[in-house]
């Protein structure tokens, strides 16, 4: 597991470390957790920078099935929820990174509220969070941590700066050099190169008076105290202003437990649309895993329709008529029966993985139908069997072994993936494998009975016999 814990912005490293250690002890109090490793804060220039008020923990778990894992996560969320003043998000390492790329948060669902005023945004976000608590399946619910923290504000006196022959840029540059530091050269030491940074000693600027006495150089060589050039005073301001497409925003994030993602998002939409009152110019957007899942589902749907049309054209060209091509495609609903059962067994959620399983399944089922119909054609046209019932019966019995062998080869190859349900890394493979396995079973069995029967009634050879274009006289 990857457990993300954040507390109030501005929390000291010592206090954040204490809370992180408490969280680790809470994790290790569960027998399912074997080991923990923690990182508190990240460097400012890190690709995943975070303040010292945030900690990330990786917890190694013992092996458990899906039901045991669900019970463990419920107990873990309850115990971590007792940590004072913290927001806790539980996920997995790669999942957290993907969620962060998709929505800017480490959660499955991100509800983004846009508006111009920060205080109003915070108020609306708290109301939205309270409403989302009532939605079944919402877990790890939290509002983006925003708080007012102390600042030292410097307001330039333009007239005084001009009298000393300076510009605002000059003064700001010296302030930045004093407190942030400036790289003036590089030092070569063996194979390593280090930046040489010039800045004030941290101990010399630990009071407001020391900041006010910061000396600023002038063109005449005089050193003027900063308070002569600017008003320097303590102030309070937001620790973080999040933006997207230039607009200010605040994010309410949550994970999903014991329900499918899309159903929870739909309930959140309905709840907020009905009960959340937004001031003018404020709006709500939704992001997270479900947006990419919706996009993938839409693409798969359109591609599937195009592929189905292409397959039908190819069958028409290969079999010589549209009627037999449609008979081959009868295998698709036969496979769909078992595929739906597979979705139910895997948890009842139609995911992108299960959709890919259906596509694979339809390909195998179509191949079985082609084997059946082309062999019936071969018996009639090449071997001269004149009795249609005899040709269909013989074709079905002779294709039984090849169809069973190909189905068994595919099924046995997928069996380990199907049996690995609940194991790490099986979240994608298991639903796909179950759809294909159950669909293969229904398509293989029903293909041996339904396709021959339909060929007797609707096959192209029977139609040609009725029109007098074929020497074959099918038995009634």
C-alpha positions in Angstrom: 0.0 0.0 0.0 0.9 3.6 -0.4 -0.4 5.7 2.5 -0.4 9.5 2.1 -0.8 11.6 5.3 -1.0 15.3 5.4 -1.6 17.7 8.3 -2.1 21.5 8.5 0.2 23.6 6.4 3.0 25.2 8.4 3.3 22.2 10.7 6.9 21.8 11.8 9.1 19.0 10.6 9.3 17.6 14.2 5.6 17.5 14.7 5.0 16.0 11.2 7.7 13.4 12.0 5.9 12.6 15.2 2.5 12.1 13.4 4.2 10.0 10.8 5.8 7.7 13.4 2.4 7.4 15.1 0.9 6.4 11.7 3.6 3.8 11.2 2.9 2.3 14.6 -0.8 2.2 13.7 0.0 0.4 10.5 2.2 -2.1 12.1 -0.4 -2.8 14.8 -2.3 -4.7 12.1 -1.0 -8.3 11.5 -1.5 -7.9 7.8 1.3 -5.3 7.6 4.8 -6.7 7.4 7.0 -3.7 6.9 6.7 0.1 6.6 8.9 2.8 5.1 8.2 6.5 5.4 9.2 9.8 3.6 8.3 13.0 5.2 8.4 16.0 2.8 10.1 16.3 -0.5 12.6 18.8 -1.9 11.2 21.9 -3.5 12.6 21.0 -6.9 11.5 17.4 -6.8 9.1 16.3 -9.5 6.7 15.3 -6.8 7.5 18.1 -4.3 5.5 18.3 -1.1 5.8 20.2 2.2 7.1 18.7 5.4 3.5 18.7 6.6 2.9 15.7 4.3 4.3 12.1 4.6 4.2 9.1 2.3 4.4 5.5 3.6 4.8 2.3 1.8 3.4 -0.7 3.6 4.3 -4.3 2.6 1.4 -6.7 3.2 1.0 -10.4 3.7 -0.8 -12.4 1.0 -4.6 -12.3 1.3 -7.7 -12.9 -0.9 -10.0 -10.1 -2.0 -12.5 -10.5 0.8 -9.7 -10.4 3.5 -8.2 -7.4 1.8 -11.5 -5.5 1.8 -12.0 -6.2 5.6 -8.4 -5.2 6.3 -8.7 -1.9 4.4 -11.9 -1.1 6.3 -10.2 -1.7 9.7 -7.1 0.3 8.5 -9.1 3.3 7.4 -11.0 3.3 10.8 -7.7 3.2 12.8 -5.9 5.8 10.7 -9.0 8.0 10.9 -8.2 8.4 14.6 -5.0 10.4 13.9 -5.6 14.0 15.0 -5.7 16.7 12.4 -4.7 14.6 9.4 -6.0 13.7 6.0 -5.3 10.1 5.0 -5.4 8.6 1.5 -4.8 4.9 1.0 -3.8 3.5 -2.4 -1.0 1.8 -4.2 2.3 3.3 -5.4 1.7 3.3 -9.2 -2.0 4.1 -8.7 -1.1 7.2 -6.7 1.2 8.4 -9.5 -1.4 7.8 -12.2 -4.1 9.5 -10.2 -1.8 12.5 -9.6 -1.1 12.8 -13.4 -4.8 12.5 -14.2 -6.3 14.9 -11.7 -3.5 16.5 -9.7 -4.5 14.5 -6.6 -3.5 11.0 -5.2 -7.2 9.8 -5.2 -9.5 8.1 -7.5 -12.0 11.0 -7.7 -11.3 14.7 -7.7 -14.1 17.2 -7.4 -12.7 20.6 -8.5 -14.5 23.8 -7.5 -13.5 26.9 -9.4 -14.0 30.5 -8.3 -12.3 33.9 -7.7 -12.4 34.1 -3.9 -10.3 31.8 -1.7 -12.5 32.0 1.4 -15.6 31.4 -0.5 -13.9 28.4 -2.2 -13.0 26.9 1.2 -16.6 27.4 2.5 -18.1 25.8 -0.6 -15.6 22.9 -0.4 -16.5 22.1 3.2 -20.2 22.0 2.2 -19.4 19.7 -0.7 -17.3 17.5 1.6 -20.2 17.2 4.0 -22.6 16.2 1.2 -20.1 13.7 -0.2 -19.8 11.9 3.2 -23.4 10.6 2.7 -22.5 8.9 -0.6 -22.1 5.1 -0.3 -18.7 3.9 -1.3 -16.8 7.2 -0.7 -13.6 6.6 1.3 -10.5 8.7 2.3 -12.6 11.9 1.8 -10.5 15.1 2.2 -10.4 18.7 1.2 -7.2 20.2 -0.2 -5.3 21.6 2.7 -5.4 25.4 2.6 -4.8 27.6 5.5 -3.7 31.1 6.4 0.0 31.2 7.4 2.2 34.0 8.6 4.2 36.0 6.1 6.6 38.9 6.0 5.3 41.4 3.5 7.5 43.9 1.8 5.7 46.9 0.1 8.0 49.1 -1.9 8.1 52.8 -1.5 8.5 53.9 -5.1 9.4 57.5 -4.3 12.1 56.6 -1.8 13.5 54.0 -4.2 13.7 56.5 -7.0 15.4 59.1 -4.8 18.3 56.7 -4.1 18.7 56.1 -7.8 17.4 52.5 -7.6 14.6 50.6 -9.3 12.2 48.1 -7.9 13.9 45.4 -9.8 17.3 46.3 -8.1 15.8 46.1 -4.6 13.8 42.9 -5.3 16.9 41.3 -6.7 19.0 42.1 -3.6 16.2 40.8 -1.3 16.0 37.6 -3.2 19.8 37.2 -3.1 19.8 37.8 0.7 17.0 35.3 1.6 16.7 32.9 -1.3 20.3 32.9 -2.4 22.0 33.4 -5.8 24.4 31.1 -7.7 27.5 33.2 -8.4 29.9 30.5 -9.7 30.6 26.8 -9.7 33.3 24.9 -7.7 35.0 21.9 -9.3 36.1 19.2 -6.8 37.4 16.0 -8.5 34.6 14.7 -10.7 31.9 16.7 -8.9 30.7 20.2 -9.6 29.0 22.3 -6.9 27.1 25.6 -7.2 28.5 28.4 -5.0 25.5 30.2 -3.6 25.6 33.6 -1.8 23.0 34.4 0.8 22.5 35.7 4.4 23.2 33.4 7.3 19.9 32.0 8.5 20.6 33.1 12.1 21.0 36.7 11.1 17.5 37.1 9.7 15.4 35.3 12.3 13.6 38.4 13.5 11.4 41.0 11.8 13.8 43.7 12.9 16.7 41.9 11.2 14.7 41.8 7.9 13.9 45.5 8.2 17.6 46.3 8.7 18.7 44.4 5.5 21.2 46.6 3.7 20.5 47.5 0.1 23.4 48.9 -2.1 22.9 52.1 -4.0 24.7 53.5 -7.1 26.7 55.8 -4.9 28.0 53.0 -2.8 25.9 53.7 0.3 24.1 50.9 2.1 20.5 51.8 2.9 18.3 49.8 5.3 15.4 48.1 3.8 12.8 49.9 6.0 13.8 53.2 4.3 12.8 51.8 0.9 9.8 49.6 1.8 7.2 48.9 4.5 8.1 45.6 6.1 5.5 44.0 8.4 4.0 40.7 9.4 1.0 39.5 7.5 -1.2 36.5 7.1 -1.9 34.9 3.7 -2.9 31.6 2.0 -0.2 28.8 2.1 -1.3 27.6 -1.4 -3.3 29.0 -4.3 -4.1 26.2 -6.7 -4.9 27.1 -10.3 -6.0 25.3 -13.4 -6.3 27.1 -16.8 -5.6 30.4 -14.9 -8.6 29.9 -12.6 -8.4 29.5 -8.8 -9.6 26.2 -7.6 -9.9 23.9 -4.5 -10.1 20.1 -4.7 -12.1 17.6 -2.7 -10.7 14.2 -3.2 -11.8 10.7 -2.3 -11.2 7.0 -3.1 -13.8 4.4 -3.8 -14.5 1.3 -1.7 -17.0 -1.6 -2.0 -18.6 -0.1 -5.1 -17.6 0.5 -8.7 -16.1 3.9 -9.5 -18.6 5.1 -12.1 -21.6 4.5 -9.8 -20.0 6.5 -7.0 -19.1 9.4 -9.3 -22.7 9.4 -10.6 -24.1 9.6 -7.1 -21.7 12.4 -6.2 -22.8 14.3 -9.3 -26.5 13.9 -8.4 -25.9 14.9 -4.7 -23.9 18.0 -5.4 -26.1 19.1 -8.3 -29.2 18.9 -6.1 -27.9 20.2 -2.7 -24.8 22.3 -3.3 -25.5 26.0 -3.8 -22.8 27.7 -5.8 -22.4 31.5 -5.9 -22.4 33.2 -9.3 -19.3 32.5 -11.4 -18.4 29.4 -9.4 -18.6 26.0 -11.0 -17.7 22.3 -10.3 -15.7 19.9 -12.5 -14.9 16.2 -11.9 -11.7 14.5 -12.6 -9.8 11.3 -11.8 -9.6 7.7 -13.0 -13.2 7.6 -14.3 -12.5 10.3 -16.9 -9.8 8.2 -18.5 -12.0 5.1 -18.2 -14.9 6.9 -19.9 -12.6 8.1 -22.7 -11.2 4.6 -23.1 -14.7 3.0 -23.1 -15.8 5.5 -25.7 -12.9 4.8 -28.0 -13.3 1.0 -27.5 -17.0 1.3 -28.4 -16.4 3.1 -31.6 -13.4 0.9 -32.6 -15.5 -2.2 -31.9 -18.2 -1.0 -34.2 -15.7 -0.3 -37.0 -14.0 -3.7 -36.5 -17.4 -5.5 -36.5 -18.2 -3.9 -39.8 -14.8 -4.8 -41.1 -15.1 -8.4 -39.9 -18.5 -8.7 -41.6 -17.0 -7.4 -44.9 -14.2 -10.0 -44.7 -16.6 -12.8 -43.9 -18.7 -11.8 -46.9 -15.6 -11.9 -49.1 -14.3 -15.2 -47.7 -17.6 -17.1 -47.6 -19.1 -15.6 -50.8 -22.3 -14.3 -49.3 -23.6 -12.1 -46.5 -26.0 -14.8 -45.1 -23.2 -17.1 -44.0 -21.2 -14.2 -42.7 -24.2 -13.2 -40.4 -24.5 -16.9 -39.3 -20.8 -16.8 -38.2 -21.5 -13.6 -36.2 -24.2 -15.4 -34.3 -21.3 -16.6 -32.1 -21.0 -13.1 -30.7 -24.2 -13.2 -28.6 -23.4 -16.8 -27.6 -20.1 -15.7 -26.3 -21.7 -12.6 -24.7 -23.8 -14.9 -22.4 -20.7 -16.4 -20.7 -18.8 -13.1 -20.8 -21.6 -11.4 -18.7 -21.3 -14.3 -16.2 -17.6 -13.7 -16.1 -18.1 -10.0 -15.3 -20.5 -11.0 -12.5 -18.0 -13.5 -11.0 -15.2 -10.9 -11.1 -17.2 -8.4 -9.1 -19.9 -7.1 -11.4 -17.9 -4.1 -12.6 -17.6 -3.5 -16.4 -14.0 -2.1 -16.5 -11.7 -1.4 -19.4 -10.0 -4.7 -18.7 -13.3 -6.6 -19.1 -14.1 -4.8 -22.3 -10.7 -5.9 -23.7 -11.6 -9.4 -22.6 -14.9 -9.2 -24.6 -13.0 -8.0 -27.7 -10.6 -11.0 -27.4 -13.5 -13.4 -26.8 -15.4 -12.2 -29.8 -12.3 -12.9 -32.0 -12.0 -16.5 -30.7 -15.8 -17.1 -31.0 -15.8 -15.8 -34.6 -12.9 -18.1 -35.5 -14.9 -21.1 -34.2 -17.9 -20.1 -36.4 -15.7 -19.8 -39.4 -14.3 -23.3 -38.8 -17.8 -24.7 -38.7 -19.3 -23.0 -41.7 -16.3 -23.4 -44.0 -16.1 -27.1 -43.3 -19.8 -27.5 -44.1 -19.1 -25.7 -47.4 -16.2 -28.1 -48.0 -18.3 -31.2 -47.5 -21.0 -30.0 -49.9 -18.8 -28.5 -52.6 -15.7 -30.6 -52.5 -16.8 -34.0 -51.2 -20.2 -33.9 -52.9 -22.4 -34.7 -50.0 -25.9 -34.0 -51.3 -27.9 -34.4 -48.1 -27.8 -31.0 -46.3 -28.7 -32.5 -42.9 -26.0 -35.1 -43.2 -23.5 -32.5 -44.3 -24.3 -30.2 -41.4 -24.3 -33.1 -38.9 -21.0 -34.4 -40.2 -19.4 -30.9 -40.3 -20.4 -30.2 -36.7 -19.1 -33.6 -35.4 -15.8 -33.3 -37.4 -15.2 -29.7 -36.2 -15.9 -30.6 -32.6 -12.3 -31.7 -31.8 -10.5 -28.8 -33.5 -12.9 -26.3 -31.9 -12.5 -27.9 -28.4 -8.7 -28.0 -28.8 -8.4 -24.4 -29.7 -10.8 -23.4 -26.9 -9.0 -25.5 -24.4 -5.6 -24.1 -25.4 -6.9 -20.6 -24.9 -8.7 -21.4 -21.7 -5.9 -23.3 -20.0 -3.5 -20.5 -20.9 -5.8 -18.0 -19.1 -6.6 -20.3 -16.1 -3.6 -19.1 -14.0 -4.7 -15.4 -14.5 -8.3 -16.3 -13.5 -7.2 -18.1 -10.4 -4.9 -15.3 -9.3 -7.8 -13.0 -8.3 -6.9 -10.9 -5.3 -3.2 -11.2 -5.7 -1.0 -8.2 -6.3 -0.9 -7.2 -10.0 -4.1 -9.2 -10.9 -6.5 -6.2 -11.0 -6.3 -6.0 -14.8 -5.6 -9.6 -15.8 -8.2 -11.4 -13.7 -11.4 -9.6 -15.0 -10.1 -10.0 -18.5 -9.3 -13.7 -18.1 -12.7 -14.5 -16.4 -14.6 -12.8 -19.2 -12.7 -14.9 -21.9 -13.0 -18.2 -20.0 -16.7 -18.0 -19.3 -17.4 -16.6 -22.7 -15.4 -19.4 -24.3 -17.3 -22.0 -22.4 -20.7 -20.7 -23.5 -19.6 -20.0 -27.1 -18.0 -23.4 -27.6 -21.0 -25.4 -26.3 -23.7 -23.4 -27.9 -21.8 -23.1 -31.2 -22.0 -26.9 -31.6 -25.8 -26.8 -31.5 -27.2 -23.4 -32.4 -25.0 -22.6 -35.5 -25.7 -26.0 -37.2 -29.4 -25.6 -36.5 -29.5 -22.0 -37.9 -27.5 -23.1 -40.9 -30.1 -25.7 -41.7 -32.8 -23.0 -41.6 -31.0 -19.9 -43.0 -27.7 -21.2 -44.6 -26.7 -20.1 -48.1 -26.7 -23.6 -49.5 -30.4 -24.1 -48.6 -31.3 -20.8 -50.2 -29.5 -21.8 -53.4 -31.3 -25.1 -53.4 -34.7 -23.4 -53.2 -33.8 -21.1 -56.1 -32.7 -24.0 -58.3 -29.1 -22.8 -58.5 -27.6 -25.8 -56.7 -27.8 -29.6 -57.4 -28.1 -30.1 -53.6 -31.5 -31.4 -52.4 -31.6 -30.7 -48.7 -33.7 -33.0 -46.6 -36.7 -31.5 -44.8 
